[in-house]
Amino acid sequence: MTNQSTIDKLIEMRLTTMADALRNQLADPKFREVPFEDRFGMLVDIEYSNRKNNRLKRLIHNAGFDQSEANIIDINYTSGRKLNKDLINRLATCEYISEHRNLFITGAAGCGKTYMACAFGMEACKQYFNTKYVRLPDLLIDLETAWTDGNYKKVMAKYANPVVLILDEWLLLKPTNSEQRDIFELLHRRRKKSSTIFCSQYAFEEWDEQLGGGDSPLADAIIDRIERDLLVEDGLIATIHFDPVVTGDPHADELRAFLQREVEELAPLANIHDLRIVPGPTHTNVIFDCAVPAEYMTDKQHRGVKLVNALRNAVQAKWPDHFCVIKLEPDYAPVHHE
C-alpha cells in the first residue's frame, strides 16, 4: 500500500487533519528516526485535538451568546459590586450543571449580568455541555410563532434540550397567560436534567409578583419548578447580585460614600447597593436598596423603618433638594458580602 493511498483513505474517513500530519511526517527526514508507535501517537493526538477544538467552536457558535468574548477571568470585582469571587470561581467549575441546579444573576440594568451569564456559558461549552443563550422576550415570540406555524414541539425542544439554558431579561415584562403557559412548559421539561441561568433585574422574592401572584394559576407552579432545582450555598439560596458601577460621577461617589458612612454608624450589619440618581425639575431622586439583617424587617422595634427614615433625613439635611427612594430588603444571600 502506497503512502498516498493511505492518505486518500484517511481523507475519505474524514480524518483530514491526521492525513495532513502524515504528509508532514513523510516530508520531514527527522521523523525517519522516530519509532512507529511514537509517530502514530502523534498523528492520533493531532486529530483528537483538532476534533475537540472544532466541537468547542460549534458549541460556542450554536449557543448564540450575546457576548461571545465573555470570560470568567475578566470579571470586574470592583469592591462596590460586592461579588463573591470564591463563589464565582466555584461556579466556573460547572459542578452545579452536573447536579442539575439553577443559578440566579440579579442586578440593575447595565451592571454586567449578561456578561457574567455568557462567561458561565463559555465555561460550560469548554466542558462540552450543550448551551443556549436567549432573551426571554425573544423566546416567547419564537414559541408564539411556532404555535401558528404548527412546529411548537420542535421549537420548544430547541430550548428545553440544552444542558445549560441562559434566560436573559427574565420577567423584565409581566408575561401574559399564554406566555406563562409556555414558561411553565419549558421549565417543566427541563427539571432534573438540566441547569438554567436566570438573569433578572428583579430579586427572586419579586418573581411571583411579576408572574401575577395570586391572580395567576400558574405563578406558584412556575416558581415551584425553579425552586426545586436551586443551587444552594450553606443552606441559603445562592444568588449572584450585582451593584451597578457608576464611574466618572463625583456626586454619585460622594453620595454613596456619605450613605455608607451613615449606614455603618446607624446599622453596622446593613449595606446599600444599586444606587441611582435621577434629577428632576423640582428635586432629585436618590434611589437605592438597603440590605439589612432579616430580623430588621419584622422586629417590634421597627429597626428597618427607623433606618430608612434616618437615612432620608440625613440626605435631606445635607442636600435639601434630594429625596431618597429606599427599598428595604433582607440580606439573605451570602454572596452579597465581601
C-alpha positions in Angstrom: 0.0 0.0 0.0 1.4 3.4 -1.0 1.6 6.3 1.3 -0.7 8.3 -1.0 -3.3 5.5 -0.8 -3.2 5.7 3.0 -3.6 9.5 2.9 -6.6 9.2 0.5 -8.3 6.7 2.8 -7.8 9.0 5.8 -9.4 11.8 3.9 -12.3 9.6 2.9 -12.8 8.7 6.5 -12.8 12.4 7.3 -9.5 12.3 9.1 -8.1 15.2 7.2 -6.0 16.6 10.0 -4.4 13.2 10.5 -3.8 13.0 6.7 -2.1 16.4 6.7 0.0 15.4 9.7 1.1 12.2 8.0 2.1 14.2 4.9 4.3 16.4 7.1 5.9 13.4 8.8 6.7 11.8 5.4 8.2 15.1 4.1 10.4 15.6 7.2 13.5 13.4 7.3 13.8 13.7 11.1 10.7 11.5 11.6 12.5 8.6 10.0 14.4 8.1 13.2 11.2 8.2 15.3 9.7 4.8 16.3 6.4 3.9 14.5 4.4 3.9 17.8 5.5 7.4 18.6 4.8 8.7 15.1 1.3 7.1 15.2 0.6 8.5 18.6 1.5 12.0 17.4 -0.9 11.6 14.5 -3.8 10.4 16.8 -3.1 13.3 19.2 -3.3 15.9 16.4 -6.5 14.5 15.0 -8.0 14.2 18.5 -7.1 17.8 19.5 -8.5 19.2 16.2 -11.8 17.4 16.7 -12.1 18.6 20.3 -11.4 22.2 19.1 -13.9 22.0 16.3 -16.5 20.6 18.7 -15.9 23.6 21.1 -16.2 26.1 18.3 -19.5 24.5 17.2 -20.9 24.6 20.8 -19.9 28.3 21.2 -21.4 29.2 17.8 -24.6 27.3 18.4 -25.0 28.8 21.9 -25.7 32.2 20.3 -24.0 34.2 23.2 -24.9 37.9 23.3 -21.3 38.5 24.4 -19.1 35.7 23.0 -15.9 37.4 24.3 -17.1 37.0 27.9 -14.5 35.3 30.1 -14.5 34.4 33.8 -11.0 35.8 34.3 -12.1 39.2 33.0 -15.0 39.7 35.5 -14.7 43.1 37.3 -14.5 42.6 41.1 -14.6 46.3 41.9 -15.4 46.5 45.7 -18.6 48.4 45.2 -20.1 45.4 43.4 -19.7 43.1 46.4 -19.2 40.0 44.2 -18.1 36.8 45.9 -15.0 35.7 43.9 -14.7 32.4 45.6 -18.3 31.5 44.7 -17.9 32.6 41.1 -14.7 30.5 40.7 -16.6 27.6 42.2 -19.4 28.0 39.7 -16.9 28.2 36.9 -16.1 24.5 37.6 -19.6 23.7 36.3 -20.3 21.4 39.2 -23.8 22.9 39.5 -24.5 21.7 36.0 -23.6 18.1 36.8 -26.1 18.4 39.7 -28.8 20.0 37.5 -29.0 23.1 39.7 -30.3 26.6 38.6 -28.5 29.8 39.1 -29.8 33.4 39.6 -27.9 36.5 38.5 -29.7 39.7 39.6 -29.0 43.4 39.5 -29.9 46.7 37.9 -29.8 47.3 34.1 -26.3 47.7 32.7 -24.4 46.2 35.7 -23.0 43.2 33.8 -25.5 40.4 34.3 -25.4 39.3 30.7 -21.6 39.3 30.6 -21.3 37.1 33.6 -24.0 34.7 32.3 -22.2 34.4 29.0 -18.9 33.8 30.9 -20.5 30.9 32.7 -21.9 29.7 29.4 -18.5 29.8 27.9 -17.1 27.6 30.8 -20.0 25.2 30.2 -19.0 24.9 26.5 -15.4 24.3 27.4 -16.6 21.3 29.3 -18.6 20.3 26.3 -22.1 21.0 27.7 -24.7 21.9 25.1 -25.5 25.5 25.9 -28.1 28.0 24.7 -28.4 31.8 25.3 -31.7 33.6 24.6 -33.6 36.7 25.8 -36.9 35.6 27.4 -38.9 38.1 25.2 -37.3 36.5 22.0 -38.0 33.0 23.3 -41.7 33.8 23.9 -42.1 35.4 20.5 -40.4 32.3 19.0 -42.9 30.0 20.7 -45.9 32.1 19.8 -44.9 32.0 16.2 -44.4 28.2 16.5 -48.0 27.8 17.6 -49.1 29.5 14.4 -46.7 27.6 12.1 -47.5 24.2 13.7 -44.0 23.4 14.8 -44.4 24.2 18.5 -42.8 20.9 19.7 -39.7 21.4 17.6 -39.1 25.0 18.8 -39.8 24.0 22.4 -37.2 21.3 22.1 -34.7 23.8 20.9 -34.9 25.5 24.3 -35.8 22.5 26.5 -33.0 20.2 25.4 -29.8 22.2 26.0 -28.0 21.1 29.2 -27.5 24.8 30.1 -30.0 27.5 29.1 -29.3 31.1 29.8 -32.6 33.1 30.1 -31.7 36.8 29.9 -34.1 39.6 30.7 -36.1 37.1 32.8 -39.5 38.6 33.7 -38.5 42.1 32.6 -42.1 42.4 31.4 -45.0 40.6 33.0 -45.9 37.6 30.8 -49.4 37.1 29.5 -51.4 34.0 30.4 -50.3 32.2 27.2 -46.7 33.2 27.8 -46.9 31.9 31.4 -48.1 28.6 29.9 -45.1 28.5 27.6 -42.7 29.3 30.5 -44.3 26.6 32.7 -44.0 24.0 29.9 -40.3 24.9 29.3 -39.3 24.8 32.9 -41.2 21.6 33.5 -39.4 19.8 30.6 -36.0 21.0 31.9 -36.5 19.8 35.5 -33.9 17.4 37.0 -32.0 17.0 33.7 -30.5 20.5 33.0 -29.5 23.8 34.5 -31.0 27.2 33.8 -29.3 30.6 34.5 -31.8 33.3 35.1 -30.7 36.9 34.6 -33.1 39.4 36.0 -33.5 43.0 37.3 -35.8 41.6 39.9 -34.8 39.8 43.1 -36.1 36.2 43.5 -38.8 37.2 46.0 -40.3 39.6 43.4 -40.7 37.0 40.7 -44.1 35.8 42.0 -45.5 39.3 41.7 -44.1 39.6 38.1 -45.9 36.4 37.3 -49.2 37.8 38.6 -49.1 36.4 42.1 -52.4 35.1 43.4 -54.2 36.2 40.3 -52.3 33.7 38.1 -53.0 30.0 38.4 -49.5 29.2 37.0 -47.4 31.6 39.1 -46.9 29.1 42.0 -46.3 26.2 39.6 -43.5 28.2 37.8 -41.8 29.2 41.0 -42.0 25.7 42.3 -40.3 24.3 39.2 -37.5 26.8 39.7 -37.1 26.4 43.5 -36.8 22.6 43.4 -33.5 22.9 41.4 -32.0 25.9 43.1 -28.2 26.0 43.7 -27.9 26.3 47.5 -24.9 27.5 49.4 -24.7 27.0 53.2 -28.4 26.2 53.3 -29.3 29.5 51.6 -30.2 30.5 48.0 -27.0 31.4 46.2 -27.7 34.4 44.1 -25.1 36.5 42.4 -26.2 40.0 42.9 -24.6 42.9 41.1 -24.3 46.5 42.2 -24.0 48.8 39.1 -20.7 50.5 38.8 -21.1 54.2 38.0 -17.8 55.9 37.1 -17.0 59.5 36.4 -19.7 60.9 38.5 -18.3 62.7 41.5 -21.7 63.5 43.0 -22.7 59.8 42.9 -19.4 58.8 44.5 -19.9 61.4 47.2 -23.5 60.3 47.9 -22.5 56.6 48.0 -19.7 57.3 50.5 -21.9 59.5 52.6 -24.7 56.9 52.8 -22.3 54.1 53.5 -20.9 56.1 56.5 -24.4 56.8 57.8 -25.3 53.1 57.4 -22.2 51.9 59.2 -23.0 54.3 62.1 -26.7 53.5 62.3 -26.7 49.8 61.5 -23.2 48.2 61.0 -24.7 44.9 59.6 -26.6 46.7 56.8 -25.3 47.8 53.4 -26.5 49.8 50.4 -26.4 48.9 46.7 -27.9 49.8 43.3 -27.6 53.5 43.9 -29.0 55.7 41.1 -29.5 59.4 40.9 -32.5 60.7 38.9 -32.6 64.5 38.6 -35.9 66.2 38.2 -37.3 69.8 37.6 -38.1 70.3 41.3 -36.0 67.7 43.2 -33.5 64.9 42.7 -34.4 61.3 43.5 -31.7 59.2 45.2 -32.8 55.6 44.6 -31.1 52.7 46.2 -31.6 49.4 48.0 -30.7 48.8 51.6 -30.0 45.2 52.7 -30.5 44.6 56.4 -30.5 41.5 58.6 -33.8 39.7 58.2 -34.9 40.4 61.8 -34.9 44.2 61.0 -37.9 43.5 58.7 -40.1 42.1 61.5 -38.9 43.1 64.9 -41.1 45.1 67.2 -38.5 47.9 67.4 -39.1 48.6 63.7 -35.4 49.0 63.2 -35.7 48.8 59.4 -38.3 51.6 59.2 -36.2 53.7 61.6 -33.1 53.2 59.5 -34.9 54.3 56.3 -36.2 57.4 57.9 -32.8 58.3 59.4 -31.1 57.9 56.0 -33.7 60.1 54.3 -33.3 62.8 57.0 -29.5 62.7 56.8 -29.5 63.1 53.0 -32.0 66.0 53.1 -30.1 67.7 55.8 -27.0 67.8 53.5 -28.8 68.1 50.2 -32.3 69.7 50.8 -33.5 69.1 47.2 -32.7 65.4 47.3 -35.4 62.8 48.1 -34.5 59.2 48.9 -36.4 56.3 47.5 -35.2 53.4 49.5 -36.1 49.7 49.1 -35.5 47.8 52.3 -34.7 44.1 51.7 -33.5 41.2 53.8 -29.8 40.3 53.4 -30.3 36.6 53.0 -27.8 35.6 50.3 -24.2 35.1 51.4 -22.8 36.3 48.1 -23.9 39.9 49.0 -21.0 40.1 51.4 -17.4 40.8 50.7 
